[in-house]
Amino acid sequence: MHPPMTILNSMHKYQPRFHLVRANDILKLPYSTFRTYVFKETEFIAVTAYQNEKITQLKIDNNPFAKGFRDTGAGKREKK
């Protein structure tokens, strides 16, 4: 099973929201009482490139799909 993912568009602003729903039955979710919480501190703009090399390397090191960008040990990055 794949983890839940959200596709973001580069250079778009996003504001995550936390929805708290009270329901006794999953079938009644659409009619349930809910509250939405927004934390202004979590607003961000999605980007595809970073000016800071440390951030770029951190993203490469933690992205399982970035194998083509990892150091090969010869001082050069692999090319696809």
N, C-alpha and C positions, 0 to 999 in steps of 0.2 A: 504494500500500500504506500502510495506517495504522500509526503507531507503536504498539508494545505499550502497553496501558493497564491499570491496575488501578482498580476502583471502590472507594472508601472510604466508610465511614459516618461522619458527623459525630459527634464526641464519643466515638469508640471509640479505644482504644489499639492501636497497631501496633508490631511488632518485625520489621524486615527481617532476612532470613537469606540467607546466601551459601552455595550448595551447590557443592562441587567434586566432579566425577564423573570417574573414570578408566574409559575404555572404548575398546576397539579397533574396535568395530563398533556403529553406532547401534542395531541390532536387539537388542544385549545390554545396553542402558542399564538396563532394569528389574532386571537381575541384577548390576550393576556395583558396585564399591567406591566409596563416597562419604564425604565429610566435610561437616558443616554447621558454619558459623561464624556466631556471633552477636556483634555489637558493641553493647554496652549503650548506647553514646552515640547510636545511631541510632534509639532508641525515640521514638515521637511519638504525639500525639493529633491526629486529624484534626478540623479546625474549618471552619465555613462563614462565620464573621464574625471580623473582627479589631478589637481595641481601638485599635491603633496605625494612624493614618491613613497613615503612610509605608509600612507593610506592605501595607495595602489598595491603595494606589496602585501599588506594585511588582507586586502580583498582577494588577491590571487591565492595566498596561502590558505584561506578558509573557504574557497569556492571549489567544490568537487568537480566542476566542469571546466576549470582553468588549467588543465594539464599542459596545454600547448604554450602557456606563458611561464611555467615554472622553470627555475634555473636548472641547467643540466649538469652543473658542477664544473664546466669548462669556462665559466665567466660569461657565457652567452645564454640567452633564453632560447628555448626550442621554437622552431617555426613549424607550422602545420604544412 
